C-alpha cells in the first residue's frame, strides 16, 4: 500500500522551495526600487531608492559594493528567515557578499544608494 503525503508535507515543501525559487534579480522583480544605470561584462551598477516604510520582495545579488548616497535605516530579512537591522550615514561604503534578502526602509526618510554588482569571470 502506498502512503499518500499529507497536505502539511506538501505545503511544507512548497513553502521551503518558494523561498529559493522566488529569489531573483532585483531589477527584474522590483523595478520600482532598482534601476540598472550601467552594465558590461564585468559589473552591473544599480541605483536603489526606497521611500519611508517601503519594502522590496525577496531577491538576490552577487558579491557587490554598496555606496550610500543618503543616511539610511533599514531592515533585511534573509532567505532563512533571519533579520538584521542596519543604519548608517551618507557616504558609507560596504562590501556585501552574495545573498538573498528582502530589504525594507524602517526609517522616516527616503534613502538612496548605488550597488556595484561584480560579475564572475571564468578563466
C-alpha positions as CSV (number, residue, x, y, z in Angstrom):
1,X,0.0,0.0,0.0
2,X,1.4,3.4,-1.0
3,X,1.5,6.2,1.5
4,X,-0.1,9.5,0.3
5,X,1.8,12.6,1.5
6,X,-0.2,14.7,3.9
7,X,-1.3,18.1,2.9
8,X,1.0,19.5,5.5
9,X,4.1,17.8,4.0
10,X,3.2,19.1,0.6
11,X,2.7,22.6,1.9
12,X,6.0,22.5,3.8
13,X,7.9,21.5,0.6
14,X,6.1,24.2,-1.4
15,X,6.9,26.9,1.2
16,X,10.5,25.8,1.5
17,X,11.1,25.8,-2.2
18,X,9.3,29.1,-2.8
19,X,11.9,30.9,-0.7
20,X,14.6,29.7,-3.1
21,X,12.7,29.9,-6.3
22,X,11.4,33.4,-5.7
23,X,14.8,34.9,-5.0
24,X,15.6,36.6,-8.3
25,X,17.2,39.5,-10.0
26,X,16.3,42.7,-8.1
27,X,16.0,44.9,-11.2
28,X,13.5,42.4,-12.7
29,X,11.3,41.6,-9.7
30,X,11.4,45.1,-8.2
31,X,11.9,47.8,-10.9
32,X,10.2,50.3,-8.6
33,X,13.3,50.3,-6.3
34,X,16.1,49.0,-8.6
35,X,17.2,50.7,-11.8
36,X,20.1,49.5,-13.9
37,X,22.4,52.5,-14.5
38,X,25.2,50.7,-16.3
39,X,26.1,47.2,-17.3
40,X,29.0,45.4,-19.1
41,X,30.7,42.0,-18.9
42,X,32.4,42.8,-15.6
43,X,29.9,44.9,-13.5
44,X,26.3,46.0,-13.2
45,X,25.5,49.2,-11.4
46,X,22.1,49.7,-9.8
47,X,20.5,52.8,-8.4
48,X,18.4,51.8,-5.4
49,X,15.8,54.1,-3.8
50,X,13.3,53.4,-1.0
51,X,10.7,55.8,0.5
52,X,10.0,55.6,4.2
53,X,8.2,52.3,5.0
54,X,8.7,50.8,1.6
55,X,9.7,47.1,1.3
56,X,11.0,45.1,-1.6
57,X,10.5,41.4,-2.4
58,X,12.9,38.5,-1.9
59,X,15.7,38.8,-4.4
60,X,19.4,38.2,-4.7
61,X,22.6,39.9,-5.6
62,X,26.1,38.6,-6.4
63,X,29.1,40.0,-4.5
64,X,28.8,43.7,-4.6
65,X,29.8,47.1,-3.1
66,X,27.1,49.4,-1.8
67,X,27.7,53.2,-1.7
68,X,25.0,55.0,0.3
69,X,24.1,58.4,-1.1
70,X,21.9,59.3,1.9
71,X,21.6,58.4,5.5
72,X,19.7,55.1,5.9
73,X,17.8,52.9,8.4
74,X,16.9,49.5,7.0
75,X,15.9,46.0,7.9
76,X,16.9,43.0,5.9
77,X,15.1,39.7,6.0
78,X,17.2,36.8,4.6
79,X,16.1,33.6,2.9
80,X,16.5,31.6,6.1
81,X,14.1,34.0,7.9
82,X,16.7,35.8,10.0
83,X,16.6,39.6,10.1
84,X,19.2,42.3,10.6
85,X,18.7,46.0,11.1
86,X,21.3,48.4,9.8
87,X,21.7,52.2,10.0
88,X,24.4,54.4,8.5
89,X,25.4,57.7,7.0
90,X,25.6,59.1,3.5
91,X,29.0,58.3,2.0
92,X,29.3,55.0,3.8
93,X,30.6,52.2,1.6
94,X,30.0,48.5,2.4
95,X,31.2,45.2,0.9
96,X,28.2,42.9,0.5
97,X,28.7,39.2,-0.2
98,X,26.3,37.4,-2.5
99,X,23.0,37.0,-0.7
100,X,19.2,36.6,-1.0
101,X,17.3,39.1,1.0
102,X,14.3,41.3,1.3
103,X,15.2,45.0,2.3
104,X,12.9,47.4,4.0
105,X,13.2,51.1,4.8
106,X,12.3,51.3,8.5
107,X,13.3,55.0,8.8
108,X,11.2,58.1,8.4
109,X,13.3,59.5,5.4
110,X,13.9,58.1,1.9
111,X,17.3,56.6,1.2
112,X,19.3,56.1,-2.0
113,X,22.3,54.0,-2.8
114,X,24.4,52.7,-5.6
115,X,25.1,49.0,-5.8
116,X,28.0,47.8,-7.9
117,X,27.4,44.1,-8.6
118,X,30.5,42.1,-9.6
119,X,30.1,39.5,-12.3
120,X,32.0,36.3,-12.0
121,X,34.7,35.6,-14.6
122,X,36.0,32.2,-15.5
123,X,39.5,31.8,-16.8
